[in-house]
Amino acid sequence: MTHHHFQPQTYWNSFGSHPPALHIRHGDTVITSTIDASGLDQAEQMINSGTNPQTGPFYVEDAAPGDTLVVHLDALAPNRPNGWSRDVLAPHILEAFTVRGLPASNKVQWDFTADSRTARLSNPPKLLEQVAWPLRPMLGCLGVAPEDGQAISSSTSGPYGGNMDYRGTLAGVTFYFPVFVPGALLFLGDGHALQGDGEIVGTGIETSFKVQFTVGLLKNHPIRWPRGENAEYIFTLGNARPVEEALQHATTEMLAWLQADYGLDTQGASLLLGMCVEYEVANVFDPAYTMVCKLPKSILKEIRAG
């Protein structure tokens, strides 16, 4: 159970079987940093010119295809006093008659309070001058190397995770990823100080982060799509386009989880999902959309108690 303090020297703009940045083991904790989606670091220096530069990959000893990588996010916080976002809704989420009247999307700046609890727009539009926006730091990108030697752009997502832009990717949350290659090769990046569901302006408040995470390993425990849990829910994530395909992946993964780990048959799992499921639209901006399928832990406790 080692604590590693890791300062990145190289960043990647794809999820793939790149040379490991650091070797770690089951139970190890890593304290590291990320740069923002445009390549700006803590000092606001441009050190990467690609999209969504990733810290990593972290090679987890003994991880092999067919295992599940466990990633607990211990702490997430901006490590500089400002960030940026876009300022106009993405055209494809609006009806066509509205799109014709949209202004150009511009980059706007945000300033954080000293305790990084709230942000204010540097040049706010009318009626937003006094708004203090409570920060909710999250990672836009989290995932492992995909199978078959692929290197897939960090602008999208898939069964390996990636740029899911799920606003529930918060400190205190545990994620589970299928392992496709030896060492799993974990990547993280694209810190958002705040973002609404769907990432519908194409960004959150983009900034650089300090990150602490702890890894675990479930041997011989295959899953097909990312899973996770927080204090109140278990959840699964499906990444695809159109959005109904992403929903299908997330729901199928939840069905498999309920059957394999909770002992429910198809009828029982179907009834539970039919009456208790909750969905979140995590991302409808990127090449692959992300849907989240959630179940309250309260109802699952009743099942196990029975």
C-alpha positions in Angstrom: 0.0 0.0 0.0 2.4 2.7 -1.3 1.6 6.4 -1.7 3.1 7.8 -5.0 3.6 11.5 -5.6 3.8 11.6 -9.4 4.6 14.7 -11.5 3.7 14.1 -15.2 6.2 14.8 -17.9 4.3 13.5 -20.9 0.6 13.8 -21.7 -1.4 11.8 -24.2 -4.3 12.8 -26.4 -5.5 9.3 -26.8 -6.4 6.2 -24.7 -4.1 3.5 -25.9 -1.2 1.1 -25.1 1.3 3.9 -24.5 4.5 3.5 -22.5 3.6 3.4 -18.8 4.3 6.6 -16.8 4.3 4.8 -13.4 4.0 1.2 -12.2 1.6 0.8 -9.2 0.0 -2.1 -7.4 -3.4 -3.1 -5.9 -4.0 -0.8 -2.9 -1.6 1.9 -4.0 -2.5 5.6 -3.9 -1.3 8.2 -6.4 -1.2 11.9 -5.9 -0.8 13.7 -9.2 -2.1 16.5 -11.4 -3.8 17.1 -14.7 -3.7 19.9 -17.2 -6.8 21.4 -18.7 -8.6 20.4 -21.9 -6.7 23.0 -24.0 -3.2 22.0 -22.6 -2.8 24.7 -20.0 -1.1 23.7 -16.7 -1.2 25.0 -13.2 0.8 28.1 -14.2 -1.4 28.7 -17.2 1.5 27.6 -19.5 0.6 25.8 -22.7 2.4 22.5 -22.5 0.2 20.3 -24.8 -1.5 21.4 -28.0 -4.0 18.5 -28.4 -7.5 18.0 -27.0 -8.1 16.6 -23.5 -4.5 15.8 -22.6 -4.3 12.8 -20.3 -2.1 12.1 -17.3 -0.8 8.5 -17.3 -0.9 5.8 -18.2 -0.6 4.0 -14.8 0.4 0.4 -15.2 -1.3 -1.7 -12.5 0.8 -4.8 -11.7 -0.9 -8.1 -12.2 -3.9 -6.6 -14.1 -4.8 -8.8 -17.0 -7.6 -9.0 -19.6 -10.7 -10.5 -17.9 -10.0 -8.6 -14.6 -11.8 -5.4 -13.4 -9.8 -2.4 -12.4 -11.1 -0.5 -9.4 -10.4 3.3 -9.2 -11.5 5.2 -6.1 -11.3 9.0 -6.5 -10.0 10.2 -3.1 -9.7 13.9 -3.9 -10.2 16.3 -6.8 -9.6 20.0 -6.8 -8.6 22.8 -9.1 -4.9 23.8 -8.6 -5.1 27.2 -10.1 -7.5 30.2 -9.4 -9.3 30.3 -12.8 -10.8 28.4 -15.7 -12.6 28.8 -19.0 -15.7 27.6 -20.8 -17.7 28.1 -24.0 -20.8 30.3 -23.7 -23.4 29.2 -26.3 -25.4 25.9 -26.4 -24.3 23.3 -28.9 -26.5 23.6 -32.1 -27.3 19.9 -32.3 -29.2 19.9 -29.0 -31.7 22.6 -30.2 -34.5 22.7 -32.7 -33.4 23.9 -36.2 -35.4 27.2 -36.1 -33.5 28.2 -32.9 -30.1 27.3 -34.3 -30.4 29.9 -37.1 -30.4 32.7 -34.5 -27.5 31.5 -32.3 -24.5 33.8 -31.9 -21.0 32.4 -32.3 -19.7 30.5 -29.3 -16.8 32.2 -27.5 -14.5 31.3 -24.7 -15.3 33.0 -21.4 -13.1 33.2 -18.3 -14.0 32.3 -14.7 -12.3 33.3 -11.5 -12.4 31.1 -8.4 -12.5 32.2 -4.8 -9.4 31.5 -2.7 -11.0 28.5 -1.1 -12.1 27.2 -4.6 -15.7 26.9 -3.4 -17.3 29.2 -5.9 -16.6 30.9 -9.3 -17.6 34.1 -10.9 -17.5 35.1 -14.6 -14.8 37.6 -15.4 -17.0 39.5 -17.8 -20.6 38.3 -17.0 -23.6 38.9 -19.3 -26.6 40.8 -18.2 -28.2 39.6 -15.0 -25.4 37.2 -14.1 -23.1 39.8 -12.6 -23.8 38.8 -9.0 -24.0 35.1 -9.4 -21.5 33.0 -7.4 -21.4 29.5 -8.9 -20.8 26.7 -6.4 -17.9 24.5 -7.7 -18.4 20.7 -8.1 -15.0 19.4 -9.3 -15.2 16.4 -11.6 -13.1 14.6 -14.1 -14.3 14.6 -17.7 -11.9 11.8 -18.7 -11.2 8.6 -16.9 -10.5 5.2 -18.4 -8.1 2.4 -19.5 -6.4 1.4 -22.7 -8.9 -0.2 -25.2 -8.4 -3.7 -26.7 -6.5 -4.8 -29.8 -3.8 -2.2 -29.6 -6.2 0.7 -30.4 -5.3 4.3 -29.7 -8.6 6.2 -29.5 -8.9 10.0 -29.3 -9.4 11.5 -25.8 -12.3 13.4 -27.3 -14.6 10.4 -27.3 -15.4 7.3 -25.2 -16.2 3.6 -25.3 -16.3 0.4 -23.2 -12.9 1.4 -21.8 -14.3 4.7 -20.4 -12.7 7.8 -21.8 -14.2 11.2 -22.3 -17.5 10.4 -20.7 -18.0 13.9 -19.1 -20.2 12.5 -16.4 -20.7 15.1 -13.7 -20.9 12.3 -11.1 -17.2 11.6 -11.5 -16.5 13.2 -8.1 -14.3 12.7 -5.1 -15.5 9.8 -3.1 -16.8 7.8 -6.0 -15.5 4.4 -7.1 -15.3 3.3 -10.7 -14.9 -0.1 -12.2 -13.3 -0.6 -15.6 -12.9 -3.7 -17.8 -9.2 -4.6 -18.3 -8.3 -5.1 -21.9 -4.5 -5.1 -21.9 -1.8 -6.1 -19.4 -1.5 -3.5 -16.7 -4.9 -2.0 -17.6 -3.1 1.4 -18.3 -5.2 4.0 -16.5 -5.6 7.5 -17.8 -7.2 10.6 -16.3 -7.7 14.2 -17.3 -10.1 17.0 -18.5 -10.8 18.5 -15.1 -14.1 20.5 -14.8 -14.6 22.8 -11.8 -18.3 22.8 -12.7 -20.5 21.2 -15.4 -24.2 20.5 -15.9 -25.6 17.3 -17.3 -24.8 16.6 -20.9 -21.9 19.1 -21.3 -24.3 21.0 -23.5 -22.1 24.0 -24.2 -19.2 21.7 -25.2 -17.2 22.3 -22.0 -17.5 22.6 -18.3 -15.4 25.2 -16.5 -12.1 23.8 -17.8 -9.1 24.0 -15.5 -6.1 22.0 -14.2 -6.5 19.7 -11.2 -4.7 18.1 -8.3 -5.9 14.5 -8.1 -5.6 11.7 -5.6 -6.8 8.2 -6.4 -6.4 4.6 -5.1 -6.5 1.5 -7.3 -7.7 -2.0 -6.6 -8.0 -5.1 -8.7 -10.8 -7.7 -9.0 -9.1 -10.8 -10.6 -11.1 -13.0 -13.0 -14.0 -10.6 -12.8 -15.0 -9.6 -16.4 -17.3 -6.7 -17.1 -18.2 -5.2 -20.4 -18.8 -1.5 -19.7 -17.7 0.9 -16.9 -19.5 0.7 -13.6 -19.4 2.8 -10.5 -20.9 3.5 -7.1 -21.2 6.3 -4.6 -22.9 6.6 -1.2 -26.4 6.4 -2.6 -26.3 4.5 -6.0 -24.7 1.9 -8.1 -24.5 2.9 -11.7 -23.3 1.8 -15.2 -22.2 3.9 -18.1 -22.9 3.3 -21.8 -21.0 5.2 -24.5 -22.3 5.3 -28.1 -24.2 7.3 -30.6 -27.2 7.6 -31.0 -28.2 8.1 -27.4 -30.5 5.1 -27.3 -27.6 2.8 -28.1 -25.7 4.4 -25.1 -28.8 3.7 -23.0 -28.9 0.1 -24.2 -25.3 -0.5 -23.2 -25.8 1.0 -19.8 -29.0 -0.9 -19.1 -27.5 -4.2 -20.3 -24.5 -3.8 -18.1 -26.8 -3.1 -15.1 -28.9 -6.2 -15.9 -25.7 -8.3 -15.9 -24.5 -6.7 -12.6 -27.8 -7.5 -10.9 -27.7 -11.1 -12.1 -24.1 -11.8 -11.4 -23.5 -10.0 -8.1 -27.0 -9.8 -6.6 -28.4 -13.2 -7.6 -31.5 -11.9 -9.4 -33.0 -13.7 -12.3 -34.1 -11.9 -15.5 -37.6 -11.4 -14.2 -36.5 -10.1 -10.8 -33.9 -7.8 -12.3 -36.4 -6.5 -14.9 -39.0 -5.7 -12.2 -36.4 -3.9 -10.1 -35.2 -1.9 -13.0 -38.7 -1.2 -14.3 -39.8 0.3 -11.0 -36.6 1.8 -9.5 -34.1 2.7 -12.3 -32.9 6.3 -12.8 -31.1 7.6 -15.8 -28.7 10.5 -16.3 -27.7 12.1 -19.5 -23.9 12.5 -18.9 -22.8 13.7 -22.3 -24.5 14.7 -25.5 -21.7 16.7 -27.1 -18.8 14.3 -27.9 -18.6 11.8 -30.8 -20.0 9.1 -28.4 -22.8 10.1 -26.1 -22.8 8.8 -22.5 -25.9 7.5 -20.6 -25.8 6.5 -16.9 -28.1 3.8 -15.5 -28.6 4.1 -11.7 -30.2 2.1 -8.9 -30.5 3.3 -5.3 -28.5 1.3 -2.8 -31.4 1.4 -0.4 -33.5 -1.0 -2.5 -30.5 -3.3 -3.0 -30.0 -3.5 0.8 -33.5 -4.8 1.1 -32.8 -7.5 -1.5 -29.7 -8.7 0.3 -31.4 -8.5 3.7 -34.1 -10.8 2.4 
